[in-house]
Amino acid sequence: MSRPVAVLCAACRPEIVCTALKVSLTVGVVLNGVNQGGVLLDGGAIDWGRGLLNFLVPYCVSSYSAALNATRECGRNTR
């Protein structure tokens, strides 16, 4: 199995998905507060695209990092 496929498979493991979702929710709420807090407090329109990215980016970073670490650990254990 090639390395990108192995990382993608690892990123889909339930424990990695669950942890990445928790990180995404926590960091996403904070980022939305920082990036759109003024607009929300003033009653302005929410930028849904930026709001989505505030959650998507932390999810991708967390799941990629955990999956990469999992594939490295698997490689060490098979040697």
N, CA, C and O atoms as CSV, one atom per row, in Angstrom:
chain,resi,resn,atom,element,x,y,z
A,1,MET,N,N,0.844,-1.175,0.000
A,1,MET,CA,C,0.000,0.000,0.000
A,1,MET,C,C,0.891,1.241,0.000
A,1,MET,O,O,1.864,1.315,0.751
A,2,SER,N,N,0.555,2.204,-0.839
A,2,SER,CA,C,1.370,3.415,-0.904
A,2,SER,C,C,1.134,4.271,0.340
A,2,SER,O,O,0.108,4.150,1.009
A,3,ARG,N,N,2.090,5.124,0.632
A,3,ARG,CA,C,2.015,5.954,1.839
A,3,ARG,C,C,0.782,6.864,1.861
A,3,ARG,O,O,0.111,6.926,2.892
A,4,PRO,N,N,0.447,7.583,0.756
A,4,PRO,CA,C,-0.756,8.428,0.806
A,4,PRO,C,C,-2.035,7.626,1.080
A,4,PRO,O,O,-2.915,8.087,1.806
A,5,VAL,N,N,-2.131,6.438,0.503
A,5,VAL,CA,C,-3.310,5.602,0.738
A,5,VAL,C,C,-3.335,5.141,2.193
A,5,VAL,O,O,-4.400,5.117,2.810
A,6,ALA,N,N,-2.201,4.781,2.740
A,6,ALA,CA,C,-2.126,4.346,4.137
A,6,ALA,C,C,-2.526,5.476,5.086
A,6,ALA,O,O,-3.227,5.244,6.071
A,7,VAL,N,N,-2.081,6.695,4.788
A,7,VAL,CA,C,-2.439,7.851,5.627
A,7,VAL,C,C,-3.935,8.116,5.530
A,7,VAL,O,O,-4.580,8.388,6.543
A,8,LEU,N,N,-4.494,8.041,4.325
A,8,LEU,CA,C,-5.926,8.262,4.136
A,8,LEU,C,C,-6.744,7.198,4.881
A,8,LEU,O,O,-7.738,7.520,5.530
A,9,CYS,N,N,-6.329,5.954,4.786
A,9,CYS,CA,C,-7.028,4.880,5.515
A,9,CYS,C,C,-6.955,5.105,7.018
A,9,CYS,O,O,-7.943,4.915,7.728
A,10,ALA,N,N,-5.793,5.507,7.499
A,10,ALA,CA,C,-5.639,5.768,8.935
A,10,ALA,C,C,-6.504,6.954,9.363
A,10,ALA,O,O,-7.066,6.940,10.458
A,11,ALA,N,N,-6.619,7.972,8.522
A,11,ALA,CA,C,-7.416,9.154,8.853
A,11,ALA,C,C,-8.900,8.832,8.974
A,11,ALA,O,O,-9.650,9.586,9.594
A,12,CYS,N,N,-9.323,7.726,8.392
A,12,CYS,CA,C,-10.733,7.320,8.446
A,12,CYS,C,C,-11.039,6.402,9.623
A,12,CYS,O,O,-12.183,5.989,9.811
A,13,ARG,N,N,-10.022,6.084,10.413
A,13,ARG,CA,C,-10.255,5.228,11.585
A,13,ARG,C,C,-11.138,5.978,12.587
A,13,ARG,O,O,-10.951,7.175,12.801
A,14,PRO,N,N,-12.091,5.286,13.195
A,14,PRO,CA,C,-13.052,5.957,14.083
A,14,PRO,C,C,-12.419,6.770,15.216
A,14,PRO,O,O,-12.905,7.852,15.545
A,15,GLU,N,N,-11.348,6.263,15.810
A,15,GLU,CA,C,-10.743,7.004,16.922
A,15,GLU,C,C,-10.087,8.295,16.449
A,15,GLU,O,O,-10.080,9.287,17.177
A,16,ILE,N,N,-9.541,8.293,15.249
A,16,ILE,CA,C,-8.931,9.510,14.700
A,16,ILE,C,C,-10.015,10.498,14.299
A,16,ILE,O,O,-9.882,11.696,14.551
A,17,VAL,N,N,-11.082,10.018,13.682
A,17,VAL,CA,C,-12.193,10.890,13.291
A,17,VAL,C,C,-12.816,11.537,14.530
A,17,VAL,O,O,-13.088,12.738,14.532
A,18,CYS,N,N,-13.038,10.755,15.567
A,18,CYS,CA,C,-13.648,11.270,16.795
A,18,CYS,C,C,-12.787,12.359,17.439
A,18,CYS,O,O,-13.293,13.412,17.828
A,19,THR,N,N,-11.507,12.099,17.545
A,19,THR,CA,C,-10.599,13.088,18.129
A,19,THR,C,C,-10.513,14.341,17.271
A,19,THR,O,O,-10.514,15.454,17.797
A,20,ALA,N,N,-10.439,14.170,15.959
A,20,ALA,CA,C,-10.365,15.321,15.056
A,20,ALA,C,C,-11.635,16.166,15.134
A,20,ALA,O,O,-11.568,17.392,15.051
A,21,LEU,N,N,-12.785,15.522,15.293
A,21,LEU,CA,C,-14.040,16.275,15.433
A,21,LEU,C,C,-14.049,17.102,16.718
A,21,LEU,O,O,-14.509,18.244,16.723
A,22,LYS,N,N,-13.543,16.527,17.800
A,22,LYS,CA,C,-13.476,17.264,19.070
A,22,LYS,C,C,-12.556,18.471,18.946
A,22,LYS,O,O,-12.888,19.566,19.400
A,23,VAL,N,N,-11.398,18.261,18.329
A,23,VAL,CA,C,-10.455,19.367,18.122
A,23,VAL,C,C,-11.082,20.431,17.233
A,23,VAL,O,O,-10.977,21.625,17.514
A,24,SER,N,N,-11.734,19.995,16.164
A,24,SER,CA,C,-12.349,20.912,15.218
A,24,SER,C,C,-13.433,21.763,15.885
A,24,SER,O,O,-13.510,22.968,15.643
A,25,LEU,N,N,-14.255,21.156,16.707
A,25,LEU,CA,C,-15.308,21.913,17.379
A,25,LEU,C,C,-14.737,22.937,18.348
A,25,LEU,O,O,-15.198,24.077,18.402
A,26,THR,N,N,-13.738,22.528,19.106
A,26,THR,CA,C,-13.127,23.437,20.075
A,26,THR,C,C,-12.424,24.591,19.384
A,26,THR,O,O,-12.685,25.756,19.684
A,27,VAL,N,N,-11.531,24.266,18.460
A,27,VAL,CA,C,-10.751,25.300,17.768
A,27,VAL,C,C,-11.652,26.126,16.854
A,27,VAL,O,O,-11.465,27.337,16.737
A,28,GLY,N,N,-12.620,25.495,16.210
A,28,GLY,CA,C,-13.521,26.206,15.311
A,28,GLY,C,C,-14.343,27.267,16.016
A,28,GLY,O,O,-14.533,28.361,15.485
A,29,VAL,N,N,-14.832,26.954,17.207
A,29,VAL,CA,C,-15.593,27.938,17.982
A,29,VAL,C,C,-14.711,29.135,18.334
A,29,VAL,O,O,-15.134,30.284,18.213
A,30,VAL,N,N,-13.496,28.857,18.765
A,30,VAL,CA,C,-12.568,29.945,19.114
A,30,VAL,C,C,-12.245,30.780,17.875
A,30,VAL,O,O,-12.274,32.009,17.936
A,31,LEU,N,N,-11.939,30.128,16.755
A,31,LEU,CA,C,-11.628,30.870,15.532
A,31,LEU,C,C,-12.810,31.693,15.049
A,31,LEU,O,O,-12.631,32.826,14.601
A,32,ASN,N,N,-14.012,31.145,15.133
A,32,ASN,CA,C,-15.189,31.921,14.740
A,32,ASN,C,C,-15.363,33.139,15.629
A,32,ASN,O,O,-15.724,34.216,15.153
A,33,GLY,N,N,-15.111,32.972,16.911
A,33,GLY,CA,C,-15.184,34.113,17.822
A,33,GLY,C,C,-14.174,35.187,17.472
A,33,GLY,O,O,-14.486,36.377,17.507
A,34,VAL,N,N,-12.971,34.771,17.138
A,34,VAL,CA,C,-11.924,35.725,16.772
A,34,VAL,C,C,-12.219,36.366,15.421
A,34,VAL,O,O,-12.117,37.584,15.278
A,35,ASN,N,N,-12.581,35.563,14.441
A,35,ASN,CA,C,-12.743,36.067,13.078
A,35,ASN,C,C,-14.062,36.772,12.821
A,35,ASN,O,O,-14.117,37.688,12.001
A,36,GLN,N,N,-15.127,36.367,13.501
A,36,GLN,CA,C,-16.432,36.949,13.209
A,36,GLN,C,C,-17.139,37.483,14.452
A,36,GLN,O,O,-18.323,37.817,14.403
A,37,GLY,N,N,-16.418,37.561,15.554
A,37,GLY,CA,C,-17.032,38.014,16.796
A,37,GLY,C,C,-17.633,39.394,16.710
A,37,GLY,O,O,-18.745,39.622,17.185
A,38,GLY,N,N,-16.909,40.320,16.108
A,38,GLY,CA,C,-17.413,41.689,15.973
A,38,GLY,C,C,-18.677,41.753,15.140
A,38,GLY,O,O,-19.623,42.461,15.485
A,39,VAL,N,N,-18.692,41.022,14.054
A,39,VAL,CA,C,-19.862,40.996,13.176
A,39,VAL,C,C,-21.056,40.390,13.911
A,39,VAL,O,O,-22.174,40.897,13.816
A,40,LEU,N,N,-20.812,39.310,14.637
A,40,LEU,CA,C,-21.898,38.657,15.374
A,40,LEU,C,C,-22.461,39.563,16.472
A,40,LEU,O,O,-23.673,39.622,16.679
A,41,LEU,N,N,-21.577,40.260,17.165
A,41,LEU,CA,C,-22.032,41.164,18.231
A,41,LEU,C,C,-22.779,42.368,17.683
A,41,LEU,O,O,-23.677,42.891,18.342
A,42,ASP,N,N,-22.419,42.814,16.482
A,42,ASP,CA,C,-23.092,43.953,15.859
A,42,ASP,C,C,-24.368,43.550,15.130
A,42,ASP,O,O,-25.080,44.407,14.607
A,43,GLY,N,N,-24.659,42.261,15.092
A,43,GLY,CA,C,-25.871,41.794,14.426
A,43,GLY,C,C,-25.732,41.728,12.913
A,43,GLY,O,O,-26.738,41.714,12.204
A,44,GLY,N,N,-24.516,41.688,12.411
A,44,GLY,CA,C,-24.274,41.623,10.969
A,44,GLY,C,C,-24.456,40.217,10.426
A,44,GLY,O,O,-24.741,39.268,11.156
A,45,ALA,N,N,-24.280,40.123,9.132
A,45,ALA,CA,C,-24.424,38.841,8.444
A,45,ALA,C,C,-23.192,37.970,8.676
A,45,ALA,O,O,-22.057,38.447,8.673
A,46,ILE,N,N,-23.447,36.698,8.875
A,46,ILE,CA,C,-22.366,35.735,9.090
A,46,ILE,C,C,-21.801,35.322,7.736
A,46,ILE,O,O,-22.546,35.076,6.788
A,47,ASP,N,N,-20.491,35.252,7.659
A,47,ASP,CA,C,-19.830,34.742,6.454
A,47,ASP,C,C,-19.721,33.229,6.617
A,47,ASP,O,O,-18.816,32.736,7.289
A,48,TRP,N,N,-20.657,32.487,5.993
A,48,TRP,CA,C,-20.742,31.049,6.183
A,48,TRP,C,C,-19.534,30.315,5.608
A,48,TRP,O,O,-19.138,29.275,6.134
A,49,GLY,N,N,-18.951,30.835,4.548
A,49,GLY,CA,C,-17.763,30.209,3.973
A,49,GLY,C,C,-16.596,30.221,4.941
A,49,GLY,O,O,-15.933,29.204,5.146
A,50,ARG,N,N,-16.349,31.376,5.534
A,50,ARG,CA,C,-15.281,31.472,6.533
A,50,ARG,C,C,-15.605,30.657,7.773
A,50,ARG,O,O,-14.725,30.047,8.379
A,51,GLY,N,N,-16.866,30.656,8.138
A,51,GLY,CA,C,-17.275,29.860,9.296
A,51,GLY,C,C,-17.003,28.381,9.086
A,51,GLY,O,O,-16.520,27.697,9.989
A,52,LEU,N,N,-17.310,27.894,7.904
A,52,LEU,CA,C,-17.049,26.497,7.580
A,52,LEU,C,C,-15.548,26.202,7.604
A,52,LEU,O,O,-15.122,25.176,8.133
A,53,LEU,N,N,-14.762,27.094,7.036
A,53,LEU,CA,C,-13.309,26.896,7.034
A,53,LEU,C,C,-12.720,26.917,8.441
A,53,LEU,O,O,-11.730,26.237,8.712
A,54,ASN,N,N,-13.324,27.692,9.331
A,54,ASN,CA,C,-12.849,27.734,10.718
A,54,ASN,C,C,-12.963,26.378,11.401
A,54,ASN,O,O,-12.248,26.114,12.368
A,55,PHE,N,N,-13.846,25.520,10.916
A,55,PHE,CA,C,-13.985,24.174,11.459
A,55,PHE,C,C,-13.265,23.140,10.597
A,55,PHE,O,O,-12.710,22.173,11.118
A,56,LEU,N,N,-13.275,23.342,9.296
A,56,LEU,CA,C,-12.691,22.364,8.378
A,56,LEU,C,C,-11.165,22.293,8.495
A,56,LEU,O,O,-10.596,21.202,8.507
A,57,VAL,N,N,-10.514,23.428,8.579
A,57,VAL,CA,C,-9.044,23.449,8.645
A,57,VAL,C,C,-8.523,22.741,9.898
A,57,VAL,O,O,-7.626,21.907,9.774
A,58,PRO,N,N,-9.036,23.028,11.091
A,58,PRO,CA,C,-8.547,22.279,12.263
A,58,PRO,C,C,-8.829,20.782,12.169
A,58,PRO,O,O,-8.031,19.972,12.642
A,59,TYR,N,N,-9.963,20.404,11.561
A,59,TYR,CA,C,-10.265,18.978,11.395
A,59,TYR,C,C,-9.213,18.319,10.504
A,59,TYR,O,O,-8.683,17.259,10.837
A,60,CYS,N,N,-8.915,18.954,9.373
A,60,CYS,CA,C,-7.939,18.388,8.433
A,60,CYS,C,C,-6.553,18.293,9.060
A,60,CYS,O,O,-5.872,17.278,8.909
A,61,VAL,N,N,-6.136,19.332,9.755
A,61,VAL,CA,C,-4.814,19.325,10.388
A,61,VAL,C,C,-4.734,18.243,11.457
A,61,VAL,O,O,-3.751,17.505,11.522
A,62,SER,N,N,-5.754,18.145,12.289
A,62,SER,CA,C,-5.744,17.156,13.367
A,62,SER,C,C,-5.776,15.727,12.826
A,62,SER,O,O,-5.014,14.875,13.281
A,63,SER,N,N,-6.653,15.464,11.860
A,63,SER,CA,C,-6.753,14.099,11.339
A,63,SER,C,C,-5.508,13.714,10.547
A,63,SER,O,O,-5.059,12.571,10.628
A,64,TYR,N,N,-4.943,14.651,9.782
A,64,TYR,CA,C,-3.730,14.345,9.025
A,64,TYR,C,C,-2.570,14.051,9.969
A,64,TYR,O,O,-1.823,13.095,9.764
A,65,SER,N,N,-2.426,14.863,10.988
A,65,SER,CA,C,-1.330,14.675,11.939
A,65,SER,C,C,-1.450,13.337,12.661
A,65,SER,O,O,-0.464,12.613,12.801
A,66,ALA,N,N,-2.644,13.011,13.114
A,66,ALA,CA,C,-2.848,11.738,13.819
A,66,ALA,C,C,-2.647,10.548,12.880
A,66,ALA,O,O,-2.060,9.540,13.273
A,67,ALA,N,N,-3.128,10.661,11.652
A,67,ALA,CA,C,-2.976,9.562,10.690
A,67,ALA,C,C,-1.514,9.364,10.316
A,67,ALA,O,O,-1.053,8.228,10.205
A,68,LEU,N,N,-0.793,10.438,10.122
A,68,LEU,CA,C,0.628,10.339,9.796
A,68,LEU,C,C,1.385,9.688,10.943
A,68,LEU,O,O,2.246,8.836,10.723
A,69,ASN,N,N,1.065,10.085,12.153
A,69,ASN,CA,C,1.693,9.487,13.325
A,69,ASN,C,C,1.358,7.998,13.422
A,69,ASN,O,O,2.230,7.190,13.743
A,70,ALA,N,N,0.116,7.631,13.151
A,70,ALA,CA,C,-0.299,6.225,13.214
A,70,ALA,C,C,0.431,5.389,12.169
A,70,ALA,O,O,0.830,4.261,12.459
A,71,THR,N,N,0.614,5.916,10.963
A,71,THR,CA,C,1.313,5.140,9.936
A,71,THR,C,C,2.798,5.029,10.255
A,71,THR,O,O,3.423,4.019,9.930
A,72,ARG,N,N,3.366,6.037,10.877
A,72,ARG,CA,C,4.777,5.953,11.282
A,72,ARG,C,C,4.954,4.909,12.369
A,72,ARG,O,O,5.906,4.129,12.335
A,73,GLU,N,N,4.040,4.890,13.340
A,73,GLU,CA,C,4.111,3.896,14.406
A,73,GLU,C,C,3.951,2.486,13.840
A,73,GLU,O,O,4.632,1.556,14.274
A,74,CYS,N,N,3.057,2.334,12.880
A,74,CYS,CA,C,2.841,1.021,12.255
A,74,CYS,C,C,4.118,0.580,11.524
A,74,CYS,O,O,4.484,-0.595,11.564
A,75,GLY,N,N,4.782,1.511,10.868
A,75,GLY,CA,C,6.024,1.197,10.160
A,75,GLY,C,C,7.131,0.787,11.101
A,75,GLY,O,O,7.935,-0.086,10.777
A,76,ARG,N,N,7.181,1.410,12.267
A,76,ARG,CA,C,8.195,1.053,13.267
A,76,ARG,C,C,7.933,-0.319,13.858
A,76,ARG,O,O,8.869,-1.054,14.175
A,77,ASN,N,N,6.672,-0.662,14.005
A,77,ASN,CA,C,6.326,-1.952,14.620
A,77,ASN,C,C,6.524,-3.127,13.683
A,77,ASN,O,O,6.641,-4.264,14.140
A,78,THR,N,N,6.566,-2.875,12.368
A,78,THR,CA,C,6.715,-3.982,11.410
A,78,THR,C,C,8.167,-4.258,11.080
A,78,THR,O,O,8.461,-5.231,10.385
A,79,ARG,N,N,9.072,-3.441,11.551
A,79,ARG,CA,C,10.492,-3.645,11.263
A,79,ARG,C,C,11.148,-4.558,12.245
A,79,ARG,O,O,12.344,-4.826,12.134
